[in-house]
Amino acid sequence: MSNKIKLGLVIGAVLLVTLFINIAYKDDAKEINKIVNSLNQPMTNIVHIEFLDNKKAIAFYEWGPTDQVYFGEATLKKGLFGWEFLSGATGQVSMEHKLDWGFSNLAMDFSNYTDLIRGKILDPEIVEVKILTKKDNEYNASIVEKHNNERFWFLITNGEDLLGSTITGLSSKGEIIEQITR
């Protein structure tokens, strides 16, 4: 083999190793933030990133002016060259209710997960969110508090159908503050 070919192979190998090291050490949250902000929705604010495993994530975010806030999620997958946007859904937050909600089917993007139900908590008295499915299975939603005391909730399932579930917002005393069946 000639010296030029050897030199070319060494340079190619070094470039590949450098590329893989660069990808491995990227800040996942910063990269996901950049992708969600590239969706060009005005005043986008990521409120939480839920990493489902090393290569799957859901970024919960809100966007829009204060009198017309939208809340939703972006599903992302980490590939060979970094994170990529798969799909997303947002909906305008209804101030008519004390508990906002939205649904997304995850099965097309993530084979390990099927449904996502999520929303903003609009009443400070709500401290717990329960979901009762059509099959009478009950789940406690995860609640995330943002830096300014705003909160949202979500539930991700694998195989459990969440369409038609009853969503209940409870006070610290267990009193029902809001109950929605969708």
N, C-alpha and C positions, 0 to 999 in steps of 0.2 A: 504494500500500500504506500502511496506517495505521501510525502510530508504535508502537502496541501489538503489531501483528503483527511488525514489524521487530525490536522489543525481544525478543519471544518467540523468534524465529528465532536471534538472536544468543545469547541465554541457552542455547537448546538446543544450538547449535553449540559453545559453550564447555563445556557439560557433556559432550558427546560427546568432544571433544578431551581433556578432563581424564580421562575414563574410559579412553580408549585409552592415554594416557600412563601412567596408574596401572597398567594391566595390563602394559604393555611393560616397566616398571621393577620389577615385583614380583620378589622373590627366588624363583626357581624351586624351589630346594632347600627353602626354608622352606615354600613352599606345598605341595609334594609331601609333606613331612614331616607337615604338618597333616592332609592327606587320609589318609595311611596310618594315622596315630594315631586318626583318626575311625572306623576299622574296629572299634574296641572290642575289641581282642585285648589281654589283660593283659600288661604289661611289654614293650610293643613297642619295638624298637630298630632303626632303619634303619642298615644297615651299608654300603650303597653305592647310589648312583643312577647308572645307565648311561643317558646321553642318546643316543638313537639318531639324532636330528636335532633341529631346533629345536622340534618339536611332538610328539615321542614320547619316552617314558622308561620304564625299568623300575627300580623301587625294590626292592632286595633287603633283606629284614628278617627278624629273628627275634623271637619272642615266647614268653612262658610262663616258669614258674619254672625254676631251674637244673637240677632233676631231670627236667624234662619240656619240653625246648626244642623249638620248632617253627621251621622255616626255610622261607622261600618268597619270592615276588615279587608285586608289584602292577604291572600295566601301566597306564600313564596317557597321556593325550593332551591337548595344550594346545589349547583352543578360544578362541573370541572373548572369553570372560569368565574365562579362566584354565584351570588344570589340572583334569581330571576323571578319576576312577577308572573304568577299563574292566572289568578282571577281575583275578583273582589266584589263587594257589594256594600252600598251605603243607602241610608234612608234618612229622610228628614226627621228629626226628633220632635215628637208630638208633645207639646206642653199640656195637652188635655189630660194626660195620664200622669200618675206618680211613678210609673215604671215603664220605660220605653223598651221595645223589643224588636228584634230582627232575626231572620232565619237564613242560613246558607247550607247548601248541600256540598259536602267536602269530598264525596266519593270520586268525583271525576279528577280531582287534583291529588288526593291522598288515598291510597288504597287501605291504609290502616284506620282511617277515620271516616265517618259517614255524615254526621250532622253537627252543625254549630248553631246555637241559639244564643243571642247576646243583646244587651241593651244598656242604656244609661239609667241610673237610679236618680229620680228627680225629686224625691222626698227624703229629707235627712233622717226621718224617723225609721225608714226601712234599713234594717241591719242584716237581714237574711233573705235570700231568694231561693225558693224551692220550685222545682219543675216536676209535675206529675204527668207522665206520658199516657197515651191512650191505652197502653197495656198495664196501667196502674203501677208502673215503676217510678219511684220517687228519687230525685237527685237534689243535692245542694249545689247551687251554682257557685263558682269562684267569684269573689268580689275583689276588685282592684280599686285602690284609692289613689287618686292623682295628687299632685303636689298642692293643689288649691282646694282640697277637701271634696272635690267632685269624685263620684264613684261610678263604676260600671260593673256589670256582671256578665258572665259567660259560662256555657257548658258545651263541651265537645264530647261526642259519643262515637263508639265504634259498633255500629249495627243497630243501635236503638233509634227508632224513628221519632223525631221530635216534633214533626208537624202535627198540629191538633193538640199539643200539650197545654196544660193549665200552668200558668206562671203566677206564683204568689209571692208578694213582697210582705215580709213580716217585721213587726216592731221587736224591740228587745224583750217585750213581755209576751211575744208569740201572737199578738193580735194581727189580723189581716188588715193591711193598709191598702193594698191593691191586689186584685186577682183578675187575670186576663186569660181567656181560652182562645187560642188561635189555631 
